């Protein structure tokens, strides 16, 4: 009888060492705090990430919780760390931005301690899915977000002083960046900017987002 777990491991791509170390450095830059996530079922996905012991298959990061690898190249293309109890700051020097093959990134429902959204988000030109919702990001949304022209899903909503009471938005979006978002992200199907301080009228060019099926501008 063949062990099903061995069959599953044999089908997994081999993980690149540069991706393994980028993920482990990212893990080390945060603490785990249960109060950082409020959604039901939250748990620290990164707690199980570790280097393989000698003799184990080195494809380990492709089987880590929240990590998805390309079946052919082995590069990390998806990272879902939503509701992972992450607490700490993040900036453009984060090892996260070395995962340049990412197509999907979900960091929703954590606490990034009023960090600004790093301009290094432009390191992910392949992104089709980006959620930074409800994670205590602060300040002006950087213009680099408008460079992610392949996005079909963008959620920057609910970054508030208190997620439980839904008070006081922390993110701001000025008129020029709002205009660029609408002009450049023509593949958007979902755009969520709830509780974002938008110092702009909604551009007429919003009508050019012909694929858009969901638009949230609440509060």
PEURDA-V378200 format. One record per residue. N is the residue number from 1. RES is the residue in three letters. OMEGA is omega in whole degrees, 0 to 359 (NA if undefined). Layout:
# PEURDA-V378200
n: <N:N>
res: <RES:RES>
omega: <OMEGA:OMEGA>
This chain:
# PEURDA-V378200
n: <1:2:3:4:5:6:7:8:9:10:11:12:13:14:15:16:17:18:19:20:21:22:23:24:25:26:27:28:29:30:31:32:33:34:35:36:37:38:39:40:41:42:43:44:45:46:47:48:49:50:51:52:53:54:55:56:57:58:59:60:61:62:63:64:65:66:67:68:69:70:71:72:73:74:75:76:77:78:79:80:81:82:83:84:85:86:87:88:89:90:91:92:93:94:95:96:97:98:99:100:101:102:103:104:105:106:107:108:109:110:111:112:113:114:115:116:117:118:119:120:121:122:123:124:125:126:127:128:129:130:131:132:133:134:135:136:137:138:139:140:141:142:143:144:145:146:147:148:149:150:151:152:153:154:155:156:157:158:159:160:161:162:163:164:165:166:167:168:169:170:171:172:173:174:175:176:177:178:179:180:181:182:183:184:185:186:187:188:189:190:191:192:193:194:195:196:197:198:199:200:201:202:203:204:205:206:207:208:209:210:211:212:213:214:215:216:217:218:219>
res: <UNK:UNK:UNK:UNK:UNK:UNK:UNK:UNK:UNK:UNK:UNK:UNK:UNK:UNK:UNK:UNK:UNK:UNK:UNK:UNK:UNK:UNK:UNK:UNK:UNK:UNK:UNK:UNK:UNK:UNK:UNK:UNK:UNK:UNK:UNK:UNK:UNK:UNK:UNK:UNK:UNK:UNK:UNK:UNK:UNK:UNK:UNK:UNK:UNK:UNK:UNK:UNK:UNK:UNK:UNK:UNK:UNK:UNK:UNK:UNK:UNK:UNK:UNK:UNK:UNK:UNK:UNK:UNK:UNK:UNK:UNK:UNK:UNK:UNK:UNK:UNK:UNK:UNK:UNK:UNK:UNK:UNK:UNK:UNK:UNK:UNK:UNK:UNK:UNK:UNK:UNK:UNK:UNK:UNK:UNK:UNK:UNK:UNK:UNK:UNK:UNK:UNK:UNK:UNK:UNK:UNK:UNK:UNK:UNK:UNK:UNK:UNK:UNK:UNK:UNK:UNK:UNK:UNK:UNK:UNK:UNK:UNK:UNK:UNK:UNK:UNK:UNK:UNK:UNK:UNK:UNK:UNK:UNK:UNK:UNK:UNK:UNK:UNK:UNK:UNK:UNK:UNK:UNK:UNK:UNK:UNK:UNK:UNK:UNK:UNK:UNK:UNK:UNK:UNK:UNK:UNK:UNK:UNK:UNK:UNK:UNK:UNK:UNK:UNK:UNK:UNK:UNK:UNK:UNK:UNK:UNK:UNK:UNK:UNK:UNK:UNK:UNK:UNK:UNK:UNK:UNK:UNK:UNK:UNK:UNK:UNK:UNK:UNK:UNK:UNK:UNK:UNK:UNK:UNK:UNK:UNK:UNK:UNK:UNK:UNK:UNK:UNK:UNK:UNK:UNK:UNK:UNK:UNK:UNK:UNK:UNK:UNK:UNK:UNK:UNK:UNK:UNK:UNK:UNK>
omega: <181:177:182:179:177:177:180:180:182:180:182:177:177:185:179:183:180:177:178:185:176:179:180:176:176:178:184:183:181:169:177:180:183:180:181:181:183:182:179:179:180:178:184:183:186:185:181:181:178:177:178:174:183:179:177:176:183:180:192:189:179:178:180:179:177:184:176:180:172:185:181:186:184:179:177:181:180:178:179:178:177:177:184:176:180:175:178:181:178:177:186:177:181:178:177:188:171:178:193:179:183:174:181:180:179:179:185:174:169:177:180:163:178:172:168:173:186:177:179:174:178:176:184:183:181:186:170:182:178:174:174:187:169:183:175:168:190:170:184:172:186:181:183:177:180:178:184:193:181:184:169:181:178:180:177:189:169:170:191:177:180:183:184:181:178:182:169:176:183:184:178:179:183:189:184:180:175:179:181:177:184:182:190:185:188:179:184:171:179:177:183:181:179:180:171:179:184:181:184:165:177:184:176:182:173:180:180:179:191:180:186:177:181:180:180:177:183:178:NA>
